């Protein structure tokens, strides 16, 4: 399945939006890796477009959601 080239990660408290870009790298279990410009936020998206993991050295707050950017 073809994924979006960019995803927007939306964090709740404190509110912030982070643009994630596909790296072309494969993550664990066939996921595709996305990172932000600084490289401190990383997400893995599976073949169905579901986010499997989000890791960061930043405090992102809750709730978190991630959505494809058209």
PDB file with SEQRES, HELIX, SHEET and CRYST1 records, atoms N, CA, C and O in Angstrom:
SEQRES   1 A   70  UNK UNK UNK UNK UNK UNK UNK UNK UNK UNK UNK UNK UNK          
SEQRES   2 A   70  UNK UNK UNK UNK UNK UNK UNK UNK UNK UNK UNK UNK UNK          
SEQRES   3 A   70  UNK UNK UNK UNK UNK UNK UNK UNK UNK UNK UNK UNK UNK          
SEQRES   4 A   70  UNK UNK UNK UNK UNK UNK UNK UNK UNK UNK UNK UNK UNK          
SEQRES   5 A   70  UNK UNK UNK UNK UNK UNK UNK UNK UNK UNK UNK UNK UNK          
SEQRES   6 A   70  UNK UNK UNK UNK UNK                                          
HELIX    1 AA1 UNK A   28  UNK A   30  5                                   3    
SHEET    1 AA1 6 UNK A  51  UNK A  56  0                                        
SHEET    2 AA1 6 UNK A  41  UNK A  45 -1                                        
SHEET    3 AA1 6 UNK A  32  UNK A  35 -1                                        
SHEET    4 AA1 6 UNK A  16  UNK A  26 -1                                        
SHEET    5 AA1 6 UNK A   6  UNK A  11 -1                                        
SHEET    6 AA1 6 UNK A  64  UNK A  68 -1                                        
CRYST1    1.000    1.000    1.000  90.00  90.00  90.00 P 1           1          
ATOM      1  N   UNK A   1       0.843  -1.180   0.000  1.00  0.00           N  
ATOM      2  CA  UNK A   1       0.000   0.000   0.000  1.00  0.00           C  
ATOM      3  C   UNK A   1       0.890   1.246   0.000  1.00  0.00           C  
ATOM      4  O   UNK A   1       1.869   1.313   0.744  1.00  0.00           O  
ATOM      5  N   UNK A   2       0.558   2.205  -0.814  1.00  0.00           N  
ATOM      6  CA  UNK A   2       1.293   3.460  -0.898  1.00  0.00           C  
ATOM      7  C   UNK A   2       0.854   4.380   0.232  1.00  0.00           C  
ATOM      8  O   UNK A   2      -0.339   4.618   0.423  1.00  0.00           O  
ATOM      9  N   UNK A   3       1.821   4.891   0.975  1.00  0.00           N  
ATOM     10  CA  UNK A   3       1.522   5.792   2.083  1.00  0.00           C  
ATOM     11  C   UNK A   3       1.667   7.239   1.643  1.00  0.00           C  
ATOM     12  O   UNK A   3       2.232   7.528   0.589  1.00  0.00           O  
ATOM     13  N   UNK A   4       1.157   8.132   2.452  1.00  0.00           N  
ATOM     14  CA  UNK A   4       1.345   9.563   2.220  1.00  0.00           C  
ATOM     15  C   UNK A   4       2.822   9.900   2.365  1.00  0.00           C  
ATOM     16  O   UNK A   4       3.543   9.253   3.124  1.00  0.00           O  
ATOM     17  N   UNK A   5       3.259  10.899   1.645  1.00  0.00           N  
ATOM     18  CA  UNK A   5       4.653  11.335   1.751  1.00  0.00           C  
ATOM     19  C   UNK A   5       4.890  12.068   3.066  1.00  0.00           C  
ATOM     20  O   UNK A   5       5.991  12.033   3.615  1.00  0.00           O  
ATOM     21  N   UNK A   6       3.842  12.738   3.571  1.00  0.00           N  
ATOM     22  CA  UNK A   6       3.946  13.492   4.822  1.00  0.00           C  
ATOM     23  C   UNK A   6       2.784  13.134   5.743  1.00  0.00           C  
ATOM     24  O   UNK A   6       1.678  12.842   5.290  1.00  0.00           O  
ATOM     25  N   UNK A   7       3.057  13.164   7.036  1.00  0.00           N  
ATOM     26  CA  UNK A   7       2.027  13.037   8.058  1.00  0.00           C  
ATOM     27  C   UNK A   7       2.153  14.221   8.997  1.00  0.00           C  
ATOM     28  O   UNK A   7       3.243  14.763   9.181  1.00  0.00           O  
ATOM     29  N   UNK A   8       1.046  14.618   9.586  1.00  0.00           N  
ATOM     30  CA  UNK A   8       1.049  15.665  10.594  1.00  0.00           C  
ATOM     31  C   UNK A   8       0.781  14.998  11.937  1.00  0.00           C  
ATOM     32  O   UNK A   8      -0.242  14.337  12.116  1.00  0.00           O  
ATOM     33  N   UNK A   9       1.700  15.171  12.875  1.00  0.00           N  
ATOM     34  CA  UNK A   9       1.534  14.685  14.236  1.00  0.00           C  
ATOM     35  C   UNK A   9       0.986  15.839  15.055  1.00  0.00           C  
ATOM     36  O   UNK A   9       1.591  16.910  15.108  1.00  0.00           O  
ATOM     37  N   UNK A  10      -0.152  15.628  15.691  1.00  0.00           N  
ATOM     38  CA  UNK A  10      -0.794  16.674  16.480  1.00  0.00           C  
ATOM     39  C   UNK A  10      -0.788  16.232  17.935  1.00  0.00           C  
ATOM     40  O   UNK A  10      -1.390  15.222  18.301  1.00  0.00           O  
ATOM     41  N   UNK A  11      -0.092  17.012  18.756  1.00  0.00           N  
ATOM     42  CA  UNK A  11       0.019  16.721  20.183  1.00  0.00           C  
ATOM     43  C   UNK A  11      -0.953  17.613  20.945  1.00  0.00           C  
ATOM     44  O   UNK A  11      -1.242  18.735  20.529  1.00  0.00           O  
ATOM     45  N   UNK A  12      -1.451  17.100  22.062  1.00  0.00           N  
ATOM     46  CA  UNK A  12      -2.488  17.792  22.804  1.00  0.00           C  
ATOM     47  C   UNK A  12      -2.020  18.871  23.757  1.00  0.00           C  
ATOM     48  O   UNK A  12      -2.309  20.048  23.537  1.00  0.00           O  
ATOM     49  N   UNK A  13      -1.313  18.508  24.800  1.00  0.00           N  
ATOM     50  CA  UNK A  13      -0.991  19.467  25.857  1.00  0.00           C  
ATOM     51  C   UNK A  13       0.490  19.398  26.181  1.00  0.00           C  
ATOM     52  O   UNK A  13       0.900  18.427  26.817  1.00  0.00           O  
ATOM     53  N   UNK A  14       1.314  20.344  25.799  1.00  0.00           N  
ATOM     54  CA  UNK A  14       0.956  21.581  25.119  1.00  0.00           C  
ATOM     55  C   UNK A  14       0.685  21.332  23.640  1.00  0.00           C  
ATOM     56  O   UNK A  14       1.282  20.439  23.038  1.00  0.00           O  
ATOM     57  N   UNK A  15      -0.215  22.121  23.053  1.00  0.00           N  
ATOM     58  CA  UNK A  15      -0.607  21.908  21.653  1.00  0.00           C  
ATOM     59  C   UNK A  15       0.543  22.249  20.719  1.00  0.00           C  
ATOM     60  O   UNK A  15       1.149  23.315  20.824  1.00  0.00           O  
ATOM     61  N   UNK A  16       0.835  21.340  19.811  1.00  0.00           N  
ATOM     62  CA  UNK A  16       1.815  21.602  18.747  1.00  0.00           C  
ATOM     63  C   UNK A  16       1.531  20.667  17.594  1.00  0.00           C  
ATOM     64  O   UNK A  16       0.963  19.588  17.767  1.00  0.00           O  
ATOM     65  N   UNK A  17       1.937  21.100  16.417  1.00  0.00           N  
ATOM     66  CA  UNK A  17       1.834  20.270  15.224  1.00  0.00           C  
ATOM     67  C   UNK A  17       3.237  20.071  14.673  1.00  0.00           C  
ATOM     68  O   UNK A  17       4.019  21.018  14.581  1.00  0.00           O  
ATOM     69  N   UNK A  18       3.550  18.832  14.307  1.00  0.00           N  
ATOM     70  CA  UNK A  18       4.874  18.483  13.799  1.00  0.00           C  
ATOM     71  C   UNK A  18       4.694  17.771  12.466  1.00  0.00           C  
ATOM     72  O   UNK A  18       3.956  16.790  12.376  1.00  0.00           O  
ATOM     73  N   UNK A  19       5.367  18.265  11.434  1.00  0.00           N  
ATOM     74  CA  UNK A  19       5.302  17.653  10.115  1.00  0.00           C  
ATOM     75  C   UNK A  19       6.329  16.533  10.029  1.00  0.00           C  
ATOM     76  O   UNK A  19       7.515  16.746  10.283  1.00  0.00           O  
ATOM     77  N   UNK A  20       5.868  15.335   9.669  1.00  0.00           N  
ATOM     78  CA  UNK A  20       6.748  14.175   9.508  1.00  0.00           C  
ATOM     79  C   UNK A  20       6.861  13.848   8.029  1.00  0.00           C  
ATOM     80  O   UNK A  20       5.872  13.911   7.298  1.00  0.00           O  
ATOM     81  N   UNK A  21       8.060  13.500   7.588  1.00  0.00           N  
ATOM     82  CA  UNK A  21       8.332  13.208   6.189  1.00  0.00           C  
ATOM     83  C   UNK A  21       8.865  11.785   6.058  1.00  0.00           C  
ATOM     84  O   UNK A  21       9.655  11.333   6.887  1.00  0.00           O  
ATOM     85  N   UNK A  22       8.433  11.087   5.020  1.00  0.00           N  
ATOM     86  CA  UNK A  22       8.912   9.719   4.774  1.00  0.00           C  
ATOM     87  C   UNK A  22      10.415   9.749   4.512  1.00  0.00           C  
ATOM     88  O   UNK A  22      10.911  10.612   3.788  1.00  0.00           O  
ATOM     89  N   UNK A  23      11.131   8.799   5.108  1.00  0.00           N  
ATOM     90  CA  UNK A  23      12.585   8.726   4.929  1.00  0.00           C  
ATOM     91  C   UNK A  23      12.967   7.752   3.828  1.00  0.00           C  
ATOM     92  O   UNK A  23      14.082   7.807   3.308  1.00  0.00           O  
ATOM     93  N   UNK A  24      12.054   6.863   3.470  1.00  0.00           N  
ATOM     94  CA  UNK A  24      12.374   5.801   2.518  1.00  0.00           C  
ATOM     95  C   UNK A  24      12.940   4.574   3.202  1.00  0.00           C  
ATOM     96  O   UNK A  24      13.156   3.546   2.560  1.00  0.00           O  
ATOM     97  N   UNK A  25      13.184   4.675   4.505  1.00  0.00           N  
ATOM     98  CA  UNK A  25      13.723   3.557   5.275  1.00  0.00           C  
ATOM     99  C   UNK A  25      12.586   2.664   5.766  1.00  0.00           C  
ATOM    100  O   UNK A  25      11.466   3.126   5.983  1.00  0.00           O  
ATOM    101  N   UNK A  26      12.890   1.396   5.935  1.00  0.00           N  
ATOM    102  CA  UNK A  26      11.930   0.456   6.489  1.00  0.00           C  
ATOM    103  C   UNK A  26      12.224   0.252   7.969  1.00  0.00           C  
ATOM    104  O   UNK A  26      13.379   0.107   8.370  1.00  0.00           O  
ATOM    105  N   UNK A  27      11.181   0.244   8.764  1.00  0.00           N  
ATOM    106  CA  UNK A  27      11.325   0.010  10.196  1.00  0.00           C  
ATOM    107  C   UNK A  27      11.100  -1.452  10.521  1.00  0.00           C  
ATOM    108  O   UNK A  27      11.209  -2.321   9.656  1.00  0.00           O  
ATOM    109  N   UNK A  28      10.789  -1.708  11.766  1.00  0.00           N  
ATOM    110  CA  UNK A  28      10.538  -3.068  12.213  1.00  0.00           C  
ATOM    111  C   UNK A  28       9.239  -3.596  11.620  1.00  0.00           C  
ATOM    112  O   UNK A  28       8.276  -2.845  11.465  1.00  0.00           O  
ATOM    113  N   UNK A  29       9.207  -4.856  11.295  1.00  0.00           N  
ATOM    114  CA  UNK A  29       8.007  -5.552  10.827  1.00  0.00           C  
ATOM    115  C   UNK A  29       7.377  -4.902   9.598  1.00  0.00           C  
ATOM    116  O   UNK A  29       6.153  -4.819   9.507  1.00  0.00           O  
ATOM    117  N   UNK A  30       8.196  -4.440   8.651  1.00  0.00           N  
ATOM    118  CA  UNK A  30       7.685  -3.923   7.388  1.00  0.00           C  
ATOM    119  C   UNK A  30       7.035  -2.559   7.447  1.00  0.00           C  
ATOM    120  O   UNK A  30       6.276  -2.206   6.544  1.00  0.00           O  
ATOM    121  N   UNK A  31       7.308  -1.783   8.477  1.00  0.00           N  
ATOM    122  CA  UNK A  31       6.746  -0.442   8.576  1.00  0.00           C  
ATOM    123  C   UNK A  31       7.607   0.553   7.808  1.00  0.00           C  
ATOM    124  O   UNK A  31       8.776   0.289   7.524  1.00  0.00           O  
ATOM    125  N   UNK A  32       7.014   1.703   7.475  1.00  0.00           N  
ATOM    126  CA  UNK A  32       7.746   2.777   6.823  1.00  0.00           C  
ATOM    127  C   UNK A  32       8.051   3.850   7.864  1.00  0.00           C  
ATOM    128  O   UNK A  32       7.202   4.165   8.698  1.00  0.00           O  
ATOM    129  N   UNK A  33       9.264   4.414   7.821  1.00  0.00           N  
ATOM    130  CA  UNK A  33       9.725   5.363   8.835  1.00  0.00           C  
ATOM    131  C   UNK A  33       9.509   6.802   8.370  1.00  0.00           C  
ATOM    132  O   UNK A  33       9.815   7.160   7.233  1.00  0.00           O  
ATOM    133  N   UNK A  34       8.973   7.616   9.280  1.00  0.00           N  
ATOM    134  CA  UNK A  34       8.763   9.050   9.072  1.00  0.00           C  
ATOM    135  C   UNK A  34       9.463   9.804  10.194  1.00  0.00           C  
ATOM    136  O   UNK A  34       9.428   9.373  11.347  1.00  0.00           O  
ATOM    137  N   UNK A  35      10.100  10.929   9.868  1.00  0.00           N  
ATOM    138  CA  UNK A  35      10.759  11.770  10.880  1.00  0.00           C  
ATOM    139  C   UNK A  35      10.450  13.234  10.631  1.00  0.00           C  
ATOM    140  O   UNK A  35      10.060  13.625   9.530  1.00  0.00           O  
ATOM    141  N   UNK A  36      10.634  14.051  11.689  1.00  0.00           N  
ATOM    142  CA  UNK A  36      10.497  15.498  11.526  1.00  0.00           C  
ATOM    143  C   UNK A  36      11.832  16.073  11.053  1.00  0.00           C  
ATOM    144  O   UNK A  36      12.827  15.352  10.970  1.00  0.00           O  
ATOM    145  N   UNK A  37      11.853  17.378  10.741  1.00  0.00           N  
ATOM    146  CA  UNK A  37      13.059  18.020  10.215  1.00  0.00           C  
ATOM    147  C   UNK A  37      14.251  17.932  11.157  1.00  0.00           C  
ATOM    148  O   UNK A  37      15.389  17.814  10.702  1.00  0.00           O  
ATOM    149  N   UNK A  38      14.005  17.989  12.468  1.00  0.00           N  
ATOM    150  CA  UNK A  38      15.101  17.962  13.431  1.00  0.00           C  
ATOM    151  C   UNK A  38      15.567  16.538  13.738  1.00  0.00           C  
ATOM    152  O   UNK A  38      16.647  16.343  14.294  1.00  0.00           O  
ATOM    153  N   UNK A  39      14.751  15.543  13.375  1.00  0.00           N  
ATOM    154  CA  UNK A  39      15.104  14.152  13.633  1.00  0.00           C  
ATOM    155  C   UNK A  39      14.798  13.662  15.035  1.00  0.00           C  
ATOM    156  O   UNK A  39      15.172  12.543  15.384  1.00  0.00           O  
ATOM    157  N   UNK A  40      14.125  14.470  15.855  1.00  0.00           N  
ATOM    158  CA  UNK A  40      13.839  14.047  17.226  1.00  0.00           C  
ATOM    159  C   UNK A  40      12.496  13.326  17.371  1.00  0.00           C  
ATOM    160  O   UNK A  40      12.253  12.679  18.389  1.00  0.00           O  
ATOM    161  N   UNK A  41      11.629  13.431  16.371  1.00  0.00           N  
ATOM    162  CA  UNK A  41      10.354  12.706  16.398  1.00  0.00           C  
ATOM    163  C   UNK A  41      10.371  11.700  15.250  1.00  0.00           C  
ATOM    164  O   UNK A  41      10.681  12.042  14.109  1.00  0.00           O  
ATOM    165  N   UNK A  42      10.029  10.447  15.577  1.00  0.00           N  
ATOM    166  CA  UNK A  42      10.060   9.355  14.604  1.00  0.00           C  
ATOM    167  C   UNK A  42       8.772   8.555  14.731  1.00  0.00           C  
ATOM    168  O   UNK A  42       8.333   8.254  15.841  1.00  0.00           O  
ATOM    169  N   UNK A  43       8.165   8.211  13.602  1.00  0.00           N  
ATOM    170  CA  UNK A  43       6.949   7.390  13.604  1.00  0.00           C  
ATOM    171  C   UNK A  43       7.117   6.266  12.593  1.00  0.00           C  
ATOM    172  O   UNK A  43       7.785   6.427  11.572  1.00  0.00           O  
ATOM    173  N   UNK A  44       6.505   5.128  12.890  1.00  0.00           N  
ATOM    174  CA  UNK A  44       6.479   4.001  11.963  1.00  0.00           C  
ATOM    175  C   UNK A  44       5.033   3.717  11.586  1.00  0.00           C  
ATOM    176  O   UNK A  44       4.171   3.583  12.454  1.00  0.00           O  
ATOM    177  N   UNK A  45       4.769   3.626  10.269  1.00  0.00           N  
ATOM    178  CA  UNK A  45       3.427   3.403   9.731  1.00  0.00           C  
ATOM    179  C   UNK A  45       3.427   2.065   9.012  1.00  0.00           C  
ATOM    180  O   UNK A  45       4.314   1.792   8.203  1.00  0.00           O  
ATOM    181  N   UNK A  46       2.426   1.219   9.307  1.00  0.00           N  
ATOM    182  CA  UNK A  46       2.380  -0.113   8.695  1.00  0.00           C  
ATOM    183  C   UNK A  46       1.721  -0.071   7.314  1.00  0.00           C  
ATOM    184  O   UNK A  46       1.338   0.997   6.837  1.00  0.00           O  
ATOM    185  N   UNK A  47       1.594  -1.223   6.684  1.00  0.00           N  
ATOM    186  CA  UNK A  47       1.053  -1.354   5.340  1.00  0.00           C  
ATOM    187  C   UNK A  47      -0.400  -0.961   5.202  1.00  0.00           C  
ATOM    188  O   UNK A  47      -0.876  -0.766   4.083  1.00  0.00           O  
ATOM    189  N   UNK A  48      -1.121  -0.838   6.303  1.00  0.00           N  
ATOM    190  CA  UNK A  48      -2.523  -0.428   6.279  1.00  0.00           C  
ATOM    191  C   UNK A  48      -2.679   1.057   6.556  1.00  0.00           C  
ATOM    192  O   UNK A  48      -3.798   1.569   6.575  1.00  0.00           O  
ATOM    193  N   UNK A  49      -1.559   1.762   6.772  1.00  0.00           N  
ATOM    194  CA  UNK A  49      -1.616   3.183   7.097  1.00  0.00           C  
ATOM    195  C   UNK A  49      -1.810   3.463   8.564  1.00  0.00           C  
ATOM    196  O   UNK A  49      -2.032   4.611   8.951  1.00  0.00           O  
ATOM    197  N   UNK A  50      -1.729   2.414   9.411  1.00  0.00           N  
ATOM    198  CA  UNK A  50      -1.867   2.585  10.855  1.00  0.00           C  
ATOM    199  C   UNK A  50      -0.509   2.907  11.467  1.00  0.00           C  
ATOM    200  O   UNK A  50       0.499   2.300  11.104  1.00  0.00           O  
ATOM    201  N   UNK A  51      -0.483   3.854  12.389  1.00  0.00           N  
ATOM    202  CA  UNK A  51       0.748   4.211  13.087  1.00  0.00           C  
ATOM    203  C   UNK A  51       1.019   3.146  14.143  1.00  0.00           C  
ATOM    204  O   UNK A  51       0.170   2.867  14.990  1.00  0.00           O  
ATOM    205  N   UNK A  52       2.205   2.556  14.084  1.00  0.00           N  
ATOM    206  CA  UNK A  52       2.577   1.511  15.034  1.00  0.00           C  
ATOM    207  C   UNK A  52       3.349   2.059  16.219  1.00  0.00           C  
ATOM    208  O   UNK A  52       3.107   1.644  17.352  1.00  0.00           O  
ATOM    209  N   UNK A  53       4.282   2.991  15.982  1.00  0.00           N  
ATOM    210  CA  UNK A  53       5.049   3.583  17.080  1.00  0.00           C  
ATOM    211  C   UNK A  53       5.337   5.045  16.793  1.00  0.00           C  
ATOM    212  O   UNK A  53       5.484   5.450  15.640  1.00  0.00           O  
ATOM    213  N   UNK A  54       5.414   5.825  17.854  1.00  0.00           N  
ATOM    214  CA  UNK A  54       5.905   7.196  17.797  1.00  0.00           C  
ATOM    215  C   UNK A  54       6.915   7.325  18.922  1.00  0.00           C  
ATOM    216  O   UNK A  54       6.595   7.062  20.082  1.00  0.00           O  
ATOM    217  N   UNK A  55       8.140   7.731  18.585  1.00  0.00           N  
ATOM    218  CA  UNK A  55       9.167   7.952  19.601  1.00  0.00           C  
ATOM    219  C   UNK A  55       9.693   9.371  19.459  1.00  0.00           C  
ATOM    220  O   UNK A  55       9.755   9.919  18.359  1.00  0.00           O  
ATOM    221  N   UNK A  56      10.073   9.959  20.593  1.00  0.00           N  
ATOM    222  CA  UNK A  56      10.532  11.339  20.585  1.00  0.00           C  
ATOM    223  C   UNK A  56      11.358  11.632  21.825  1.00  0.00           C  
ATOM    224  O   UNK A  56      11.166  11.020  22.876  1.00  0.00           O  
ATOM    225  N   UNK A  57      12.281  12.579  21.687  1.00  0.00           N  
ATOM    226  CA  UNK A  57      12.986  13.090  22.855  1.00  0.00           C  
ATOM    227  C   UNK A  57      12.281  14.320  23.407  1.00  0.00           C  
ATOM    228  O   UNK A  57      12.680  14.854  24.442  1.00  0.00           O  
ATOM    229  N   UNK A  58      11.227  14.773  22.717  1.00  0.00           N  
ATOM    230  CA  UNK A  58      10.410  15.901  23.171  1.00  0.00           C  
ATOM    231  C   UNK A  58       9.240  15.395  23.995  1.00  0.00           C  
ATOM    232  O   UNK A  58       8.759  14.282  23.784  1.00  0.00           O  
ATOM    233  N   UNK A  59       8.782  16.215  24.935  1.00  0.00           N  
ATOM    234  CA  UNK A  59       7.523  15.908  25.601  1.00  0.00           C  
ATOM    235  C   UNK A  59       6.412  16.318  24.654  1.00  0.00           C  
ATOM    236  O   UNK A  59       6.291  17.497  24.318  1.00  0.00           O  
ATOM    237  N   UNK A  60       5.599  15.366  24.217  1.00  0.00           N  
ATOM    238  CA  UNK A  60       4.552  15.639  23.241  1.00  0.00           C  
ATOM    239  C   UNK A  60       3.183  15.853  23.862  1.00  0.00           C  
ATOM    240  O   UNK A  60       2.286  16.373  23.197  1.00  0.00           O  
ATOM    241  N   UNK A  61       2.999  15.470  25.103  1.00  0.00           N  
ATOM    242  CA  UNK A  61       1.700  15.632  25.734  1.00  0.00           C  
ATOM    243  C   UNK A  61       0.686  14.630  25.209  1.00  0.00           C  
ATOM    244  O   UNK A  61       1.000  13.808  24.348  1.00  0.00           O  
ATOM    245  N   UNK A  62      -0.508  14.701  25.720  1.00  0.00           N  
ATOM    246  CA  UNK A  62      -1.595  13.824  25.314  1.00  0.00           C  
ATOM    247  C   UNK A  62      -2.835  14.661  25.080  1.00  0.00           C  
ATOM    248  O   UNK A  62      -2.955  15.702  25.725  1.00  0.00           O  
ATOM    249  N   UNK A  63      -3.744  14.308  24.236  1.00  0.00           N  
ATOM    250  CA  UNK A  63      -3.697  13.144  23.352  1.00  0.00           C  
ATOM    251  C   UNK A  63      -2.818  13.406  22.137  1.00  0.00           C  
ATOM    252  O   UNK A  63      -2.500  14.551  21.816  1.00  0.00           O  
ATOM    253  N   UNK A  64      -2.437  12.333  21.476  1.00  0.00           N  
ATOM    254  CA  UNK A  64      -1.671  12.390  20.236  1.00  0.00           C  
ATOM    255  C   UNK A  64      -2.521  11.858  19.114  1.00  0.00           C  
ATOM    256  O   UNK A  64      -3.280  10.907  19.300  1.00  0.00           O  
ATOM    257  N   UNK A  65      -2.401  12.462  17.946  1.00  0.00           N  
ATOM    258  CA  UNK A  65      -2.997  11.860  16.765  1.00  0.00           C  
ATOM    259  C   UNK A  65      -2.102  12.171  15.587  1.00  0.00           C  
ATOM    260  O   UNK A  65      -1.362  13.154  15.594  1.00  0.00           O  
ATOM    261  N   UNK A  66      -2.175  11.330  14.583  1.00  0.00           N  
ATOM    262  CA  UNK A  66      -1.356  11.504  13.395  1.00  0.00           C  
ATOM    263  C   UNK A  66      -2.268  11.320  12.193  1.00  0.00           C  
ATOM    264  O   UNK A  66      -3.099  10.413  12.166  1.00  0.00           O  
ATOM    265  N   UNK A  67      -2.104  12.200  11.186  1.00  0.00           N  
ATOM    266  CA  UNK A  67      -2.982  12.142  10.025  1.00  0.00           C  
ATOM    267  C   UNK A  67      -2.171  12.419   8.773  1.00  0.00           C  
ATOM    268  O   UNK A  67      -1.211  13.188   8.819  1.00  0.00           O  
ATOM    269  N   UNK A  68      -2.541  11.803   7.645  1.00  0.00           N  
ATOM    270  CA  UNK A  68      -1.837  12.070   6.400  1.00  0.00           C  
ATOM    271  C   UNK A  68      -2.070  13.515   5.942  1.00  0.00           C  
ATOM    272  O   UNK A  68      -3.138  14.086   6.166  1.00  0.00           O  
ATOM    273  N   UNK A  69      -1.068  14.081   5.309  1.00  0.00           N  
ATOM    274  CA  UNK A  69      -1.179  15.423   4.738  1.00  0.00           C  
ATOM    275  C   UNK A  69      -1.428  15.266   3.252  1.00  0.00           C  
ATOM    276  O   UNK A  69      -0.645  14.618   2.557  1.00  0.00           O  
ATOM    277  N   UNK A  70      -2.498  15.845   2.760  1.00  0.00           N  
ATOM    278  CA  UNK A  70      -2.866  15.719   1.351  1.00  0.00           C  
ATOM    279  C   UNK A  70      -1.963  16.524   0.438  1.00  0.00           C  
ATOM    280  O   UNK A  70      -2.151  16.517  -0.778  1.00  0.00           O  
TER     281      UNK A  70                                                      
END                                                                             
